[in-house]
């Protein structure tokens, strides 16, 4: 009869499991630990640094530099509910406090499984039982001899110099005339290698000049250029000499740029009469004798407007009518400047008293002839007056017809007084009841703050062949 196998006695039989489960507790008496993750990508994060093969002195402090990652982000389509990962930033530690060694710490990503490893730093509070975890960057700090870096940089420069010299020699020997001229110019304008910069390349300090002749030449150039005008001063002088009304550059609103007192004059404004225009408009009669389409198109609107100051606007329109008539009476010769007609003919053409005609003639035609400067000055004043009449938004089509100019010329005159000239918008076209074909030949000049004046062109010397 086979013997029964003996039952193996296990350790469990010696130590039987307790009937009740015992709650595990730490030494502080708190049963659970709450773990929270802190996203530190937007701020500085902890660093875990290793120094393989070197020992950094304890008195060396590393300065941190951070740069955003410039690698293109992945364009993969993510499942619903998943957010694209934030771009990581590159962190670098550097120190040059050691007299002979530079320490640099950077993230050296591996190609194997280590590239997927992330490091974290946790802070545990035993009183509250909270554990805060933040991702840390793993950096490797290495040291390089400062003299070794300088020697490598110098070696690279020495290798580049012979190659460049050899290319220049070949160009001077077998190159074309144009290539030889370019190489000669480059050699003449090159900086002498015997005079290095006092600081690193790209620095702002230059070495002291030891050559007496060079120092004397530079001192003489500095004395002669001390009193030279700057670009802004030259631009202001050019602006003052241009044939256009003087603008108030510090104006806060368009109405303050060209005051009516400076365009017309207080005495001239007081001597202008518009009572006959007002009476005829009030009686519903047509005002005859107007030669300007611009004036005739706006007389009814200005005279019947309910805006305050319409009398002043009527006087400005009357003054514009006189200037336009004065422009149309000028005698255009086959050659040479325009001539002002005789005084009797001028008074008859303008239809006003002699003192007002004298004022216009003295201001815009002091001599018997008008040069291009005088003509431009007259037209720019007419353009500035139209801004006061049309509330600083002028349809320049009628003025173009009155002055017998093309679109480019009349637009340039408005540019000279600081206006922006553009085609009418869809809202402006609808308000003026113009078709698209009509709107293509109409342009709107607007005076806006800040003013934009054409800049003086700087002419460059032509290249010699």
SVG drawing of the C-alpha trace seen along z (x, -y; Angstrom):
<svg xmlns="http://www.w3.org/2000/svg" viewBox="-37 -149 89 151">
<polyline fill="none" stroke="black" stroke-width="0.4" points="0.0,0.0 1.5,-3.2 2.4,-5.8 0.5,-8.9 2.5,-12.0 3.3,-14.3 1.7,-17.7 4.3,-20.4 4.2,-22.9 4.4,-26.4 5.2,-29.6 1.6,-30.6 0.8,-27.8 3.2,-29.2 2.0,-32.8 -1.7,-32.7 -3.3,-35.8 -5.2,-38.1 -8.9,-38.0 -9.2,-41.8 -7.3,-44.0 -5.0,-46.5 -4.9,-50.0 -1.4,-51.0 -0.3,-54.3 2.9,-56.3 4.8,-57.7 2.8,-61.0 -0.5,-59.2 -2.0,-60.2 -3.5,-57.3 -3.3,-58.7 -0.9,-60.9 -2.4,-63.3 -0.1,-63.7 -0.4,-66.8 1.5,-67.6 2.8,-71.2 3.3,-72.2 6.5,-74.3 7.0,-74.8 6.0,-78.5 8.4,-79.2 11.8,-78.1 11.9,-74.4 14.3,-72.4 17.5,-71.0 19.1,-67.7 22.7,-68.1 25.5,-65.6 29.2,-66.2 30.7,-63.1 34.5,-63.0 34.9,-66.4 34.5,-68.0 33.1,-71.5 34.3,-73.7 31.6,-74.6 32.2,-78.4 31.3,-78.2 27.9,-79.6 26.2,-78.8 24.0,-81.3 20.9,-79.9 19.8,-80.8 16.5,-79.8 15.5,-79.7 12.2,-78.6 12.3,-75.5 12.4,-76.4 11.6,-72.9 8.4,-72.6 5.5,-71.2 3.9,-67.9 0.9,-68.2 -0.6,-64.8 -4.3,-64.6 -5.1,-63.9 -8.1,-62.0 -11.0,-64.0 -10.2,-65.3 -6.5,-65.2 -4.5,-68.4 -1.3,-69.0 1.8,-69.0 3.3,-72.4 6.6,-73.3 9.5,-72.5 12.2,-75.1 15.9,-74.6 17.8,-75.4 21.6,-76.0 23.8,-76.6 27.1,-78.5 29.9,-79.8 33.2,-81.5 34.1,-82.2 37.0,-79.8 40.2,-81.4 41.0,-78.6 37.9,-76.5 34.5,-77.3 31.6,-75.2 28.6,-74.6 25.6,-72.5 23.2,-71.4 20.6,-68.7 22.4,-65.9 19.5,-63.8 20.4,-60.2 19.3,-58.2 18.2,-55.1 15.6,-54.6 17.1,-57.3 15.5,-59.9 12.1,-58.9 13.0,-59.1 11.6,-62.0 12.9,-63.1 10.8,-64.5 11.4,-66.3 8.8,-65.9 8.3,-67.9 6.4,-66.1 4.6,-67.9 4.2,-65.5 1.7,-67.7 -0.8,-67.9 0.1,-64.6 0.5,-66.4 3.2,-65.5 3.9,-68.1 5.7,-66.7 7.3,-68.8 9.2,-67.7 12.9,-68.5 15.4,-68.9 18.4,-66.6 21.6,-68.5 25.1,-67.3 27.8,-69.8 31.2,-69.6 34.3,-71.7 36.5,-73.1 39.8,-74.9 39.5,-78.5 42.8,-78.6 41.8,-75.6 38.7,-77.4 40.7,-80.4 43.2,-78.2 40.4,-76.4 38.9,-79.8 42.3,-81.1 42.9,-77.9 39.6,-78.3 40.5,-81.9 43.9,-80.9 42.5,-78.3 40.0,-80.7 42.6,-83.3 44.9,-81.3 41.9,-80.0 40.5,-83.5 44.0,-84.8 44.3,-82.0 41.0,-82.8 41.9,-86.5 45.2,-85.6 43.5,-83.4 40.9,-86.1 43.6,-88.8 45.5,-86.4 42.7,-84.9 39.6,-86.9 37.7,-89.4 38.1,-93.2 35.0,-93.4 36.2,-90.7 39.7,-92.3 38.1,-95.6 35.9,-94.1 38.9,-92.3 40.9,-95.5 38.1,-97.5 37.7,-94.8 41.4,-94.9 41.4,-98.7 38.4,-98.8 39.6,-95.8 40.3,-96.3 44.0,-95.8 44.5,-92.6 47.3,-94.3 44.6,-96.4 42.2,-94.0 39.2,-95.1 39.6,-95.8 36.7,-93.5 35.2,-90.3 33.9,-90.3 30.7,-92.3 31.7,-94.5 31.2,-98.3 34.7,-99.4 37.4,-100.0 41.2,-99.9 43.1,-103.1 44.6,-104.5 48.4,-104.5 49.2,-106.0 49.6,-109.8 48.6,-110.5 45.4,-108.5 44.6,-110.1 45.1,-113.6 42.9,-112.8 40.1,-111.5 40.4,-114.5 40.1,-116.9 37.0,-115.0 35.4,-115.1 35.9,-118.9 34.5,-119.4 31.4,-117.3 30.5,-118.7 28.4,-121.4 26.8,-119.4 23.1,-119.2 21.4,-116.0 18.9,-114.2 15.9,-115.6 17.3,-119.1 17.8,-118.9 14.2,-117.5 12.8,-120.4 14.7,-122.9 13.4,-121.2 9.8,-121.3 10.0,-125.0 11.2,-125.8 8.5,-123.8 5.7,-125.7 2.8,-124.9 1.0,-126.5 2.7,-126.2 1.1,-123.4 0.8,-123.2 2.7,-120.0 1.7,-119.9 -2.0,-120.0 -4.3,-117.5 -7.2,-117.7 -7.4,-118.2 -9.1,-121.6 -6.0,-122.9 -3.5,-122.0 -4.5,-124.8 -6.4,-127.6 -8.5,-129.8 -6.6,-132.9 -3.3,-131.5 -4.8,-130.5 -6.9,-133.6 -5.8,-136.2 -7.9,-138.1 -8.1,-141.3 -8.9,-139.5 -11.5,-137.4 -13.2,-140.5 -13.3,-142.2 -15.0,-139.2 -18.7,-139.6 -21.1,-136.7 -24.5,-138.5 -25.3,-138.3 -24.8,-134.6 -26.9,-134.1 -29.8,-136.2 -29.9,-134.3 -29.7,-130.9 -32.5,-131.9 -34.7,-133.1 -34.0,-129.9 -32.2,-131.7 -29.1,-130.5 -25.8,-132.2 -24.4,-133.3 -20.8,-134.2 -19.2,-131.2 -16.4,-129.7 -15.5,-126.9 -17.4,-123.6 -16.1,-122.9 -17.6,-126.2 -20.9,-125.8 -21.3,-122.2 -20.9,-123.2 -22.4,-126.6 -26.0,-125.4 -24.9,-122.8 -22.7,-125.2 -25.2,-128.1 -28.1,-126.0 -26.2,-124.0 -27.2,-124.2 -23.7,-123.8 -22.2,-126.7 -19.7,-128.8 -21.3,-128.4 -20.6,-132.1 -16.9,-131.5 -17.1,-128.5 -19.0,-130.6 -16.2,-133.2 -13.6,-130.5 -15.5,-129.3 -15.6,-132.8 -11.9,-133.2 -11.3,-129.8 -13.4,-131.1 -11.2,-134.2 -8.0,-132.1 -9.4,-129.7 -10.4,-132.7 -6.9,-134.2 -5.3,-130.9 -7.5,-130.7 -6.6,-134.3 -2.9,-133.6 -1.3,-133.9 0.4,-130.7 3.3,-131.4 4.8,-128.9 8.0,-129.0 8.9,-130.4 6.8,-131.1 3.2,-132.2 2.4,-135.9 0.0,-137.9 -2.4,-140.0 -2.8,-143.7 -4.5,-145.0 -7.6,-146.3 -8.2,-142.9 -7.5,-141.1 -10.1,-143.2 -12.6,-142.6 -12.0,-138.8 -12.2,-138.5 -15.2,-140.9 -14.1,-142.3 -12.7,-145.5 -9.1,-146.5 -7.7,-146.2 -8.6,-142.5 -7.0,-141.9 -3.8,-143.6 -3.7,-141.4 -4.0,-138.2 -1.4,-139.4 1.1,-140.4 0.7,-137.1 0.9,-134.7 2.5,-136.7 4.8,-139.3 6.4,-139.7 4.8,-139.9 5.7,-136.3 5.0,-133.1 7.5,-130.3 6.7,-126.7 7.2,-127.4 4.6,-130.1 2.1,-127.9 2.6,-125.0 2.2,-127.4 -1.1,-128.7 -2.5,-125.2 -1.6,-123.8 -3.3,-126.8 -6.4,-126.0 -6.2,-122.4 -5.9,-123.4 -8.9,-125.7 -11.0,-122.9 -10.3,-120.9 -12.0,-123.6 -15.0,-123.6 -15.5,-119.8 -14.8,-119.1 -11.3,-117.6 -12.6,-114.9 -12.5,-116.2 -13.6,-114.6 -10.7,-116.0 -12.5,-115.3 -14.0,-118.8 -10.7,-120.6 -8.9,-118.4 -11.2,-119.6 -11.0,-123.3 -7.2,-123.3 -6.9,-121.2 -4.6,-118.6 -4.5,-114.8 -5.2,-112.5 -1.6,-112.0 -0.8,-115.7 -3.8,-116.7 -3.2,-113.8 0.4,-114.8 -0.6,-118.3 -2.9,-116.9 -0.1,-114.6 2.2,-117.6 -0.2,-119.1 -0.4,-115.9 -3.5,-114.2 -4.1,-110.5 -5.6,-110.1 -7.6,-106.9 -10.5,-105.6 -13.9,-106.0 -15.1,-103.2 -18.3,-101.3 -20.1,-103.4 -18.8,-106.6 -19.8,-105.5 -23.3,-104.7 -23.7,-107.9 -22.6,-109.9 -24.9,-107.8 -22.0,-107.0 -21.8,-103.9 -18.6,-101.8 -17.5,-103.3 -17.9,-106.8 -16.1,-105.9 -13.1,-104.7 -12.3,-108.3 -13.1,-109.9 -10.6,-110.0 -11.1,-111.2 -8.4,-113.2 -8.5,-113.0 -6.6,-114.9 -5.8,-112.8 -3.7,-113.0 -0.8,-112.2 0.2,-114.0 2.1,-112.2 4.2,-114.4 6.4,-113.1 10.0,-112.6 12.9,-114.2 14.6,-111.6 18.3,-111.1 19.9,-110.9 22.8,-108.5 25.8,-109.0 25.6,-107.0 28.0,-104.1 30.8,-104.7 31.3,-102.2"/>
</svg>
